[in-house]
Structure formats: structure tokens, C-alpha cells
Amino acid sequence: MSEILNRDVLLANLMRNVPYVAFMGFEFSAEGEALAAKMPYRPNLIGNPALPALHGGAIASFLEMTAFMTLGWSRIWMGDGGISAQGEVWPSIPKTIDLTVDYMRSGKPQETFASARITRAGRRFATVHATAWQEDRDRPIADAMCHFLMPRCDG
């Protein structure tokens, strides 16, 4: 039980230290060692009111934050630095080098989910693949490949 509580505290601290997560209303929950992400629907996320469809930038930022949070969660949960239960932050955080998004279908005006997996995590950079979907995980609306510059670890 205390491990779950500690995990929830660590995740809350990680989210608190990334203000954009709260600004966009993204939600993250720990599912074992992985993170589940949700972007609740809000009318201001619509980019094309004629369809209507979610704005591509909202989807891209959701995928980037899912990749970023997955990388951060991996560093914290696996004991490789990060944010402590007391809320102490990394001396520096990973920085996005680039982000490539493949849009597969329009995002409907409804909640959207995402998950990410780290395909490479080295001392200098990391690569994370993220996928977003709505009703059916097997019918993604977008995929992203993100590269991050890892913070220097002195010592």
C-alpha cells in the first residue's frame, strides 16, 4: 500500500513540475510501471469546427507531453533521479530535440487517450514513441516519435 501511495505522490510531483500539463488539462495515472494519459475534451481544443475535429497542435502537444512524462516517470520510478517524494526536482529536465507526428485520422470532439514507450534511453539522448487514440486503441488517431536531450548527471 505504501508503494502505491509513494508512486502517486511521485507522479503528482512530476505533474506539478510540468505546468503545461495542468494548463492543457492532461491527466496521467500510473498503471504498474507504465503511464496512462488522457486529454479530456474541451470545446477550445477544436481546430476545425466544420467537421468538428481536434486541433492538430493539441494532439501533438498531448503526444509530446505523454512521451516526456513517460520518460520522466521511467527515471523516477526506476530510481534514476528525478523528483523525490518531497517534491525535489531534477537539476535539469530532458529537453525536446524534435517531434515528428503522423496524423492518421481526425480526432473527434471527445476524450483522447495516449501511451508511450521508450525505445532508447541513453546518457545523452532518449527516443520515445507515443500513440493517441479515442474509442479503439487499435485505431490510433496519431503517432509521434520524440527525441529528447537528457540532462547532464554530474557525479
Helices and strands as residue ranges (DSSP letters): H 2-16, H 19-24, E 27-31, E 34-39, G 43-45, E 46-48, E 53-54, H 56-77, E 95-103, E 112-121, E 125-133, E 142-149
